[in-house]
Amino acid sequence: MDPLQNPAEKKSTPKLSIKQERNRATFERLQLAWVRTSLSFMVLGIGVYEYYYKRKEANQGAIVQLLNGKIIAVGLFLAALILLGMSFYQHIQTTKSLKSTHPDTRFSLASVLSIFLFCLGMILVIAAIITV
């Protein structure tokens, strides 16, 4: 310990890093909440598509002629992709603002999860569209 160091400076440094970590954790939780919501939309879309596929295999028609399960499933997948895209953009913006004030901020794992789920959603949309 440096005896010439101001005691007020010693106390402010840990509080600053705790505040920084709390802000980063808040941004992570927000992003993970959006990921959870998007994942729920994807799972619901898979369920709707599976129900549609089972009805089709049993030679039963659509419940509503204009709106079949495939259209609803693709709509849910696209809604999940839009949510993920908007939340990822918001997360990048807030992380940039946090890094401008605290450059030693850690990397966000929630953004990696968002990118992975976005790719999975794209695969689901393509698979739902190309299947008969």
C-alpha positions in Angstrom: 0.0 0.0 0.0 1.2 3.5 -0.8 1.0 5.7 2.3 0.8 8.8 0.1 -2.4 7.6 -1.6 -5.6 9.4 -0.7 -8.0 7.2 1.3 -10.9 8.5 -0.7 -9.3 7.2 -3.9 -8.9 3.7 -2.3 -12.6 3.5 -1.5 -13.9 4.9 -4.9 -12.1 2.4 -7.0 -13.9 -0.8 -5.8 -17.2 1.0 -5.9 -16.7 2.0 -9.4 -15.9 -1.5 -10.5 -19.0 -2.8 -8.6 -21.1 -0.2 -10.2 -19.7 -1.1 -13.6 -20.3 -4.8 -13.0 -23.8 -4.1 -11.8 -24.6 -2.1 -15.0 -23.1 -4.9 -17.2 -25.1 -7.5 -15.4 -28.3 -5.5 -15.9 -27.6 -5.3 -19.6 -27.0 -9.0 -19.7 -30.2 -9.8 -17.9 -32.2 -7.6 -20.2 -30.7 -9.3 -23.3 -31.3 -12.8 -21.8 -34.9 -11.9 -21.1 -35.3 -11.0 -24.8 -33.6 -14.3 -25.7 -36.0 -16.2 -23.5 -39.0 -14.5 -25.2 -37.7 -15.2 -28.6 -37.0 -18.8 -27.7 -40.5 -19.1 -26.5 -41.8 -17.9 -29.9 -39.6 -20.4 -31.6 -40.8 -23.3 -29.5 -44.4 -22.3 -30.0 -43.8 -22.2 -33.7 -42.3 -25.7 -33.6 -45.3 -26.9 -31.7 -47.8 -25.3 -34.2 -45.9 -26.7 -37.2 -45.8 -30.2 -35.6 -49.6 -30.0 -35.0 -50.1 -28.9 -38.6 -47.8 -31.7 -39.9 -49.7 -34.4 -37.9 -53.0 -33.2 -39.2 -51.6 -33.3 -42.7 -50.4 -36.8 -42.2 -53.8 -37.9 -41.0 -55.4 -36.4 -44.1 -57.3 -33.8 -42.1 -57.7 -30.3 -43.6 -56.7 -27.1 -42.0 -58.9 -25.8 -39.2 -59.1 -22.4 -41.0 -58.7 -22.5 -44.7 -56.9 -19.2 -45.0 -54.5 -19.8 -42.1 -52.7 -23.1 -41.8 -50.1 -24.2 -39.3 -47.2 -23.7 -41.6 -48.0 -20.0 -42.1 -48.5 -19.5 -38.3 -45.2 -21.3 -37.6 -43.2 -19.2 -40.1 -44.8 -16.1 -38.7 -43.8 -17.1 -35.1 -40.2 -17.8 -36.3 -40.0 -14.5 -38.1 -41.4 -12.7 -35.0 -38.7 -14.4 -32.9 -36.0 -13.3 -35.4 -37.2 -9.7 -35.4 -37.2 -9.7 -31.6 -33.7 -11.1 -31.5 -32.4 -8.7 -34.1 -33.9 -5.6 -32.3 -32.7 -6.8 -28.9 -29.2 -7.6 -30.2 -29.0 -4.1 -31.7 -30.1 -2.5 -28.4 -27.6 -4.7 -26.5 -24.8 -3.6 -28.8 -25.7 0.1 -28.3 -25.8 -0.2 -24.6 -22.6 -2.1 -24.4 -20.9 0.5 -26.5 -22.1 3.3 -24.2 -20.9 1.2 -21.2 -17.5 0.6 -22.8 -17.1 4.3 -23.6 -17.2 5.1 -19.8 -15.6 1.8 -18.6 -13.3 0.4 -21.3 -12.4 -2.7 -19.3 -15.9 -4.1 -19.5 -16.1 -7.9 -20.0 -17.3 -9.6 -23.2 -21.1 -10.4 -23.3 -22.0 -14.0 -23.6 -25.7 -13.1 -24.1 -24.8 -11.6 -27.5 -23.2 -14.9 -28.5 -26.3 -16.7 -27.5 -28.4 -14.2 -29.5 -26.4 -14.8 -32.6 -26.6 -18.6 -32.2 -30.4 -18.4 -31.7 -30.8 -16.0 -34.7 -29.0 -18.6 -36.9 -31.2 -21.4 -35.5 -34.2 -19.3 -36.3 -33.1 -18.7 -39.8 -32.7 -22.5 -40.2 -36.2 -23.0 -38.9 -37.7 -20.5 -41.3 -35.9 -22.0 -44.3 -36.8 -25.6 -43.2 -40.5 -24.6 -42.7 -40.7 -22.9 -46.0 -39.0 -25.6 -48.2 -40.9 -28.5 -46.7 -44.1 -29.6 -48.4 
